[in-house]
Amino acid sequence: MARVEVKQLLEAGVHFGHLTRKWNPNMAPYIYMERNGIHVINLYKTVAKLDETNEALSKIAASGRKILFVATKKQAKDIVAEKAAAVNMPYITERWPGGMLTNFVTIRKAVKKMASIDRMKKDGTFLTLSKKERLQVDRLRAKLEKNLGSISEMTRLPGALFIVDTMREHIAVKEAQKLNIPIFAMVDTNCDPRDVDYLIPSNDDASKSIDIIMTEVTNAVAEGLAERKAEKGDASEGKSEKKAKAPKKKVTAEKPTPTPAKVDTKPAPMVDNVPNVEVDVEATKEAVAKDAKAEADDLTKIEGVGPKAAEALVAAGLTTYNDLSKGDADKIKEILTEANPKLAHLDPTSWSKQAKMAADGKWDELKEWQDNAKGGVE
C-alpha cells in the first residue's frame, strides 16, 4: 500500500484547520500549533491515522461489504462521486435522506420504484399512459435518480460509512452509531473525534485536501477489492481441480498378505527426573487465536454484526456460522458486553437464525430476509 508523504499533504493544504475560537477541545491531540488565529493540524499524525484507516477499509472491501461515502458540501460532492464510482461503491452527494440507514427498507422501496419505472419504459407500458402521467413519472424518476441513483446497487446496509465533515453530516453519524456501523471520516479542528471510529485529522473544506485524502482512501478500497477477486479466482480454480475426473484404479489380483513380525508390546520404561520444560504460554495463546481467526467464517455478513462484534465472538469461540447458529442470544449479549461495553446495545436475537441460513448455504434466502427485515434487524 503506497504511503502518502507529509510534503504532499502540506502542498495540498491538509494542515489548515479552523479559527481557534471555533475549535473542539477534543481535537487537541491532533493540533500542532496556532498561527495567525488558525489551528495547524499535525500532519505526521494525519499520515499515521490515514494508514490505519486505509488498512481497515481495505479489509472491509476484501470481505465483500459495501462502503457508503457521504459528502454533501459543494466543494466535496463532485470529488467524492468520481472517486467512489471508480471503485464501484455507493455514495450520497445531494441530500442525506432521513432514515437512510435506520429505515433502510423504505429507502429500498424507493429504489425499487425507480427500477419499476425503467421496466415500464422497456416493455412499452409507459407509452400507454396519458401525456400528463408520463410527465409526472419522468419527474419522479429524475428526482429518485438524483437522490438515490448512486445507491441503486446497495441491497443491504453498508459495512462502513466514510464521511467528509461530520458536523455537516451529523444525521448520518447518528444513524450509523445507532446501528453500530463503523464510521470513517475526515475530521477538522471544529469536529468531535469521539463520534467516529477511524478519523483522519485533515482540512475538510479545501477541494485539494479532500481530493488527496479521497485518492488514498479509494486506492486502499481498490486494493481490498483486488484481493477479494484474487481469492475468488483461487477458490474457483481449486473447485475445478476437484471436479476433474480422478484416474481409474487398476484392478490387480490380490497378493497374500505377509505375516506381520512379532512386536514387543511391553510398555516403555518410565523415566524419572525428567527436567521441566518451560512453555511459552503467551506464544501458544497467540498461535491458537491466529489459527481460530484463519478458520473463522466472515461473521460480518450477519446483519447487525460489525467488525468489533465479530472479533469479540471469535475470541469467545464462536468462529463459524454453525457455532453462532447454536448460540443463545442472552449468552451472546453477555460476551459482547464483557468484550466492549459499547457493544451492549446490540440485539443478537436474530443472529442465530441468520447464521443457520448462512451455515446451510442459503445465501439468497438470507439476503431476502435481510432486505425485508426493518433496518436489517427482525
Secondary structure, 3 states (H helix, E strand, C coil): CCCCCHHHHHHCCCCEEEEHHHCCHHHHHHEEEEECCEEEECHHHHHHHHHHHHHHHHHHHHCCCCEEEECCCHHHHHHHHHHHHHCCCCEECCCCCCCCCCCHHHHHHHHHHHHHHHHHHHHCHHHHCCHHHHHHHHHHHHHHHHHHHHHCCCCCCCCEEEEECCCCCHHHHHHHHHCCCCEEEEECCCCCHHHCCEEEECCCCCHHHHHHHHHHHHHHHHHHHHHHHHHHHHHHHHHHHHHCCCCCCCCCCCCCCCCCCCCCCCCCCCCCCCCCCCCCHHHHHHHHHHHHHHHCCCHHHCCCCCHHHHHHHHHCCCCCHHHHHCCCHHHHHHHHHHHCHHHCCCCHHHHHHHHHHHHCCCHHHHHHHHHHCHHHCC
